[in-house]
Amino acid sequence: MKTQTEFLTLREHIRGVIVGQAELIDHILVGLLTGGHLLLEGPPGVAKTTAVKALASGVHASFQRIQFTPDLMPSDLTGSDIFDPRESRFEFSPGPLFHEIVLADEINRAPPKVQSALLEAMEEHQVTVGSTTHPLPDLFVVMATQNPLEQAGTYPLPEAQLDRFLLHVLIDYPDESEEFDILQRDRHRHFDDAPPSLETRLHPETVLQARREVAEIYMEPEVEKYIVRLVQATRRPEKWVPEWQGYIEFGASPRASLALVRSASAYAYLHGREYVVPDDVLALAPSVLRHRILPSFSARSQALNSDAIISGLLETIPVP
């Protein structure tokens, strides 16, 4: 795997910026390696935005941060046709989506019509304005953040858009030692200090080559069957846990199986292997599945959310 060393260097670069949050760092690298979009959810101040910026600083690619607000319009993302009086014709002016790494900050603050403007871009890597379709860069990936604490002035993401995110990553507060390290770093930082940087940033072609290598990671048929069995179980959990009859209104779609294969392959790549092991699937399954299943009222009345259901299925279904 020719590009693996470069990605391991990129991971160390991000670790030099972010204290702890090893799972978050691995997940954003999985997103870059697969071309999958990420939804990062956590309370304020846990390095969601900083992590994405650190990733972008290590890649020689165009980066754009978009602050989502209630007054944002779809054309503010996609761009629009602007009339050129000198040429007496309309010309397309690209919006901020026409970058390789896009940070959609606080995505749930924008109304549904703006969120839906991302659908075509995220799924088909293109934007249609009027009657013309404009392709997005090959490297294009969206990394969105949202804050679960505030409800006023926010709009829940529609299920169709949630399914287009490869991973839904939950980020928690740092532990005591990590928070002490954060405090020490801040106390010893001078205002004129430059953030740590890579001597050589990854070129987009290196990232695309790495994606091709990830696609060639070997996966045993038994592991593939385990993935299918796990996704099928989110639609009929009572097969494995009889008392969960009717606990899931909607299970994960086949897109979840594809996402789990891609994610597990990228995770194996990051850990220096040319093959996937069941532990790779177990590590990525919660982030792949949590936003793709909808617990019923009966489940919620028993204090069972999607994470609790996924955890129960992972403990029950035999691992190859």
SVG drawing of the C-alpha trace seen along z (x, -y; Angstrom):
<svg xmlns="http://www.w3.org/2000/svg" viewBox="-45 -45 54 62">
<polyline fill="none" stroke="black" stroke-width="0.4" points="0.0,0.0 2.0,-2.9 0.1,-5.8 -0.3,-4.3 2.8,-6.1 1.4,-9.5 -1.9,-8.9 -0.2,-7.7 1.8,-11.0 -1.4,-12.9 -2.9,-11.1 0.0,-12.1 -0.3,-15.7 -4.0,-15.8 -3.0,-14.3 -0.6,-17.1 -3.5,-19.6 -6.2,-17.6 -5.8,-16.3 -7.3,-12.8 -10.3,-12.1 -8.6,-9.1 -11.9,-7.7 -12.9,-11.1 -9.5,-11.3 -9.8,-7.8 -13.3,-8.4 -12.5,-11.6 -9.6,-9.8 -12.0,-7.0 -14.3,-9.6 -11.4,-11.0 -10.2,-7.5 -13.7,-6.5 -15.0,-9.7 -17.9,-9.4 -19.5,-12.3 -19.5,-12.6 -21.9,-14.0 -20.0,-15.0 -22.3,-15.5 -21.2,-16.6 -21.5,-19.4 -19.7,-22.7 -15.9,-22.8 -15.0,-19.2 -12.9,-20.0 -15.4,-19.1 -14.6,-22.0 -10.9,-22.0 -10.5,-18.4 -11.9,-19.0 -9.7,-22.1 -6.7,-20.1 -7.5,-17.5 -7.8,-20.1 -4.5,-21.7 -2.8,-18.4 -4.2,-18.0 -3.2,-20.1 -6.9,-20.6 -9.3,-23.5 -11.2,-23.9 -14.3,-25.8 -16.1,-26.3 -19.8,-27.2 -21.6,-28.5 -25.2,-27.3 -27.7,-29.9 -31.6,-30.2 -31.4,-32.8 -29.2,-30.8 -30.5,-30.2 -29.9,-27.1 -28.1,-29.3 -25.7,-30.4 -24.4,-26.8 -24.7,-25.9 -24.1,-29.2 -26.3,-30.7 -26.5,-32.1 -25.4,-35.7 -26.2,-38.0 -23.2,-39.4 -24.2,-42.6 -21.0,-42.8 -21.7,-39.4 -25.5,-39.7 -25.8,-36.2 -26.0,-34.4 -22.8,-32.8 -22.7,-30.4 -21.0,-31.6 -20.0,-28.6 -21.0,-28.5 -18.9,-27.3 -19.8,-23.6 -17.3,-23.7 -14.4,-22.8 -12.8,-19.5 -13.3,-19.5 -16.4,-21.3 -17.1,-21.9 -20.8,-22.4 -20.7,-23.9 -23.9,-23.6 -25.8,-22.1 -29.0,-21.7 -29.3,-25.5 -30.3,-25.9 -33.9,-25.3 -34.9,-22.1 -34.7,-23.7 -31.1,-24.5 -30.3,-21.1 -31.9,-19.5 -29.6,-21.5 -26.9,-19.2 -28.6,-16.0 -27.6,-16.0 -24.1,-17.2 -23.5,-14.5 -25.0,-11.6 -24.1,-12.4 -21.1,-14.8 -22.8,-17.3 -24.9,-20.5 -27.8,-21.4 -28.7,-25.0 -31.4,-25.8 -31.0,-23.3 -27.2,-22.9 -25.4,-20.3 -22.0,-21.1 -19.7,-18.4 -18.0,-18.7 -14.3,-17.9 -13.3,-14.2 -12.1,-14.6 -15.4,-16.2 -16.4,-15.3 -18.7,-17.0 -18.0,-17.0 -20.9,-18.5 -21.2,-19.3 -24.2,-19.7 -24.8,-20.6 -27.3,-18.3 -27.9,-20.6 -29.9,-23.4 -33.3,-22.8 -34.6,-26.4 -33.7,-27.7 -32.6,-24.3 -34.1,-21.9 -33.7,-18.1 -32.0,-16.7 -34.4,-14.7 -34.0,-10.9 -33.1,-11.0 -30.1,-13.3 -29.0,-11.4 -28.7,-8.2 -26.3,-10.0 -23.8,-10.4 -21.3,-7.5 -20.8,-7.9 -22.6,-9.7 -19.9,-10.2 -20.8,-11.0 -18.1,-13.0 -17.9,-13.1 -16.1,-15.3 -12.4,-14.6 -11.4,-12.7 -9.5,-14.4 -6.0,-13.8 -6.9,-15.0 -8.5,-18.1 -5.5,-18.8 -3.3,-18.5 -5.6,-20.9 -5.2,-23.4 -1.4,-23.1 -1.3,-23.6 -3.4,-26.7 -1.4,-28.2 1.9,-27.8 0.7,-28.9 1.9,-32.3 -0.3,-34.4 2.3,-34.4 2.8,-30.7 1.9,-29.0 -0.1,-25.7 1.8,-22.6 2.0,-21.9 3.1,-19.1 6.3,-19.4 4.6,-17.9 0.8,-18.0 -1.1,-15.2 -1.8,-15.9 -5.4,-15.1 -4.1,-12.5 -2.5,-10.7 -5.8,-10.7 -7.5,-9.3 -4.8,-6.6 -5.4,-5.7 -9.1,-5.3 -8.3,-2.9 -6.0,-0.9 -8.8,-0.8 -11.2,0.6 -8.7,3.5 -8.5,4.4 -9.5,8.1 -12.6,9.2 -13.4,12.8 -16.9,13.9 -17.8,14.8 -17.1,11.2 -19.2,9.9 -22.0,12.3 -21.7,11.0 -22.1,7.4 -25.3,8.4 -26.6,10.3 -26.0,7.3 -27.8,4.8 -30.7,7.3 -31.0,7.5 -31.8,3.8 -35.0,4.5 -36.0,7.6 -34.4,7.4 -36.9,9.9 -35.0,12.7 -32.1,12.2 -33.8,10.6 -37.4,11.8 -38.6,9.2 -37.7,6.5 -40.6,7.2 -41.8,3.9 -39.0,1.9 -37.7,0.6 -40.0,-1.4 -37.4,-1.6 -34.2,0.4 -31.0,-0.3 -31.1,-0.2 -28.6,1.7 -26.6,-1.5 -25.6,-0.7 -24.1,2.6 -22.0,0.8 -21.0,-1.8 -19.9,0.7 -17.8,2.6 -16.1,-0.6 -15.6,-1.9 -14.2,1.3 -11.8,1.5 -10.5,-2.0 -10.1,-1.2 -8.0,1.8 -5.9,-0.3 -5.3,-2.8 -4.1,0.0 -1.6,1.4 -3.5,4.4 -4.4,5.6 -7.5,7.5 -10.5,6.8 -11.0,8.5 -14.3,8.6 -13.0,6.0 -12.9,3.5 -16.6,4.0 -17.3,3.8 -15.4,0.5 -17.3,-1.2 -20.8,0.4 -22.3,-2.1 -21.3,-5.1 -22.5,-3.5 -25.9,-2.4 -27.0,-4.9 -28.5,-7.4 -30.0,-4.8 -32.4,-3.1 -35.6,-4.6 -36.6,-3.2 -40.3,-2.9 -42.3,-4.5 -42.2,-1.2 -38.4,-1.1 -38.1,-4.7 -40.5,-4.0 -38.1,-1.3 -35.2,-3.8 -33.8,-2.0 -32.3,-4.4 -30.6,-3.4 -27.2,-3.1 -28.6,-0.7 -30.3,1.4 -27.1,1.6 -25.1,2.5 -27.5,5.3 -27.3,6.7 -23.5,6.6 -23.5,8.6 -26.1,11.1 -25.2,11.8 -22.3,14.3 -19.0,12.8 -17.1,14.9"/>
</svg>
